[in-house]
Amino acid sequence: MISFSHEVFFEVASQLSFSRAAEAMFISQPAITRHIQTLEKNYGASLFERKGNAISLTTEGKLLLDYVTKARELQRQLSFDMSRQEDIHQAKGSLTLGTSTTITLYVIPPVFSAFHQQYPNIDLTLVNRNSENILKALLDHEIDLGVTEGKKQLTSVKYQFFISDEVVPICSARSPLTKKKSIQPEELKQIPVALRERGSGTLQAVTEALQKNKMSIADIRHKIVLGGTEALKNFLLDDTCVGFLPLRSVVKQLKNGELVRLNIPGMSIQRDFYFVQRRDSEADRINQLFIKLALRYNKKL
């Protein structure tokens, strides 16, 4: 078992901040400092270089972080393997999953519930990041498993297909646009459009669909940019703009008639989501348990 001081060091090294580490671990900043000083005394080396209010890892600190990262992974697996011997459903362990907004809000909560009911002693943590930051969190060992939109050509990670999702053009039922049978992509240059923020997977999907129609985001009349799926959906409920949202996020509003799905020929948008694991942890047994249950759960839907 690695010591609490090493856990403190890992948090400070991950955050590169004593204050943020203190907040994350629910202990005081002086306590954080004492733990780091204890380790530095034990190893006879400085672990952090301090420059004003900023800190960075020393060569010795980087070495220790590498070993502590590996030790934490081994400890996690050992705890699981030792506790699963008599009954897999009583196994102990932890899983930190990183997902984008659509998956966080509309896919994972019921999967987490189903997993918790089967494995009540495995601690679950869900981290919400936009797609472009999930890979970084995975490679930095901030999460054990991720779900990303699309795949990148990286030899350090392994992808496994999870689910497909559709992004649809919608507007409020009160919008005059609902009277039109269809809207041509070119008309988006004159129709007010509300979009997600830069870095959003949804915005990227819309950008690619526009490119297929020889258009760009700069071509369309977008005056409103909102951060988050729910923020954009709530805005569209009260406005007459066109917006693009994941179908999973608006099923209820389409069914009760508050929102209307528009027909824009040539703007069919489908995207695939993948589980992503580090190559050194693709055989991780907790990850595999979760992936297997998630695939089975969503296949039923």
N, C-alpha and C positions, 0 to 999 in steps of 0.2 A: 504494500500500500504506500503510495507517495504521501508525503507529509502535507499538512495544511499550508505550510510556508511555501512549498513548491506550487500548490494550487494558486496561492496569492501571486507568486512570481509569474505563473502562466497568464493570469488575468492582466497583470500590469504590462507584460510583454505583448499581449494581444491588443490591449487598448493604447499602449504607449502613453499611459496617463495614470498617475497615482489616484487622482480624485475620481475618475470614471471607474477605476477598479474598485475603489471603496464603495461607490454607489452600487455596482453590480453585485458585490459580495456582502452588502449590508453590514459593513464594519467601518470603523472610523479611519480617516486617512493616516493619523499617527500609528494606528495598529498595522496598516499596510506597510508603512515605512519600517516599523520594527521587524516585521517578518523578512523584508528584503535585506535589512542590515544583518539579521541572523544568518541568512544564506551567504551573504558576502563574507562574513567572518568565518563561516565554516569552510568555504571554498578558497578563502584567501585571495579573492579577486573582486573587482568592481563588476557588477552585472549591467549597470546602466550608466550612460554618459549624460550628464545634465548640462544643458545649454539654455540658461534663462529659465523659462517656463516649460521648455520642451525637453523630452528625454529620448534617447535612442539606445539600442542594445550595444554593448561592447562585444568584442570578439568572444570573450568568455560567456557573455550573456546569450549570444546566438547559439553557442555550443550547448549550454544548459537547456535552452528552449527546445532544441532538437531532441535531446534526451527526454525531457519532461513530456513533450508531445507524444513520443513513442510509448512512454510509461503509462500515460493516461489511457491510450488506446488499449494497451495490454491489460490494464486494470479493469477497464470496462468489459472486455471480453472474458477475463477471468471471473469476474463477479457473475456474469451471465452463465458461463459454462458450469461453474460450481453449483449454482442454485437451480439449474435445470435438470439435474441428474434424476431426481425422483419424479418431478412433474414439470413439464415444459411450461405449463400455464402459471406456475408459481415462480418462474424465473425472474431474477432481479437484473436491472440494468438501466440504461438510459438511451434515448434517441433524440437528437436535435435535428430537426428537419427545416430546410430553407426553401421557401417557395415564393413565387410571384403573387401579385394581388388576386388575380382571378382564381388561382388554385387555392390560395389561403382562405378566401371568403366562401367559395361555392363548391369546393371539392373535398378538401382535407378534413373539415370539422366532423362530418359523420364517419369518415374513415378512422380518425383519431378515437372517436367514441367506440367504434367496433373493436379496434385494436386494444383499447384500455379494458374493455369488458373481457377479452380473452387473456390479456397479459397485464393484470392490475398492478403488478409490482415493477413494471418498466416505466420509468419517468419519461414523460413526453414534453418536448419544447418545440414550439413552432416559431420560426423566424421569418418575418415578411420582408423581402427585398425585391427590387425590380430585377428582371431577368439577367441584366448585365452584371449585377453584383453578386449573384448566387455562386457563380464559379469561383470568384475570388474568395468568398467566405469558405467554400469547400476546401480549396487549396491551402487556405490559411488555418485549416482545422477548427474553424469557428462552428461549423455544422458537420454532422456525420453523413448526411444524405441530402441531395437537392432535387428540385424539380425545375427544369428550365424549358423555355420555348426554343425549339430547334436544337441543332447540334453544331458544335464547333470542332474544327480539326485539331484536337489536342490529344497527344499520346498519354498524358498523365491522368486522363479520366476515361470512364466507361459509361456509355449511354444505353438505356433500355427504354423502349417505347412505353408510355403510360396511357395517355388519352388524346383524342382530337377535340378541337374546340372551334366553333364558328364565330366570327365577328360580323355583326349585322348592322346595317344602317337603320336608324329608328328616329322617330320624332313623337312629340306629344299628340294625343288624339285631337287636341284643339287646333293643331297646325293646319293651315290651308293646303299644305303639301299632301295631306292624306287623300285629297280629292283627285290627285293625279295617279294614273295607272302605273306609270313608271317615270323615273328621272334619269336622264342621260348623264354620264360622268361629266361631260362638258358643262352641265348646268350648275355643278358645284362651284364654278367660278363666280356665280352670281348669288347662290343660295347661302345664307349664313350657316356656318358649320362650327360646332364646338368640338374640341379635340382633347385627348389626354396629353400629359406632359412629356417632354423629351426623356428618353430612356425607357418609356413604357413599351411593353411588348405589343399592346394593342395599337399604339401609334405606329410602330414599326410595320405591323401587318397592313395597316391602312396605306402607309407610304409605299409598300411593295405593290399593293393593288392599284394605286394611282399610276405607278411607273409602267404597269402593263398597259395602261391606257394613255401612255405618253404624256403623263402629267406629274406634277410634284406637289408637295404640301404647300409650297409657295404660290402655286397657281390657284388654290381654292380660297374661298372667302372665309377664313377662320379668324374670328375676333376674340374668341373665348378659349382659354386653355385651363383645364382643371386637373389637379393632381389627385388621382384616385378614381376607381370605378364608381363607387357609390356617390361621390361628389358630382361626377358627370351625369349619372343617372338622375339624381335629384334635381339638377339644373334643368335637364331636358323635360322633366315632368312639369316644370313651371314656365318653360319658354317654348318658342316655335322653331328653334334651330334644329338642324340635322345633327345627329351624333352617331358615332360608331362604338358599339359596346359588345362584349362577349354575350352570346345568346344565353348562356347559363345565368348571367346576371339579371336578365330582364324577363325570364319566363313568366313570373307572376304578373308583372305589369302588362305584358302582351296578352295574357289570358284574360285579365279583368278589363282590358280595353283602355287602360291609362296611356299606354304607349302603342305605337303602330309600326310595324316593320315595313320599310319602304323597298321598292323594287328598283335597283340600279343595275341595269345590264352591264356585265363585264366587271362588276365589283363583288364577285363571290370570294369570300375570304375565309379560308380554313387554315388552322395552324395546329401543329403537333407538339405535345409536351412529353418530355423524357425524364425519367429518373437519371440522375448523374451521381457517380461514385468515384472516389479516388481509386486509382489502379491498385494501390497497396491495401485497399479495404473492400474490394469487390466481393470477397468471400465472407465479409462481416455477417455474422449470423442474425443479429438484431435487424440490420438493414434488410436482409433477405426475408425475414419474417414479415416485416412491414410491407415490402414490395409485393410479396405474394398475396397478403390480405387485401391490399389496395387494389390490385388488379382484379382479384376475385369479386370484391365489393362493387367496383364500377362496371364489371361485366353484367351484373344483375340489373343495373339501372337501364 
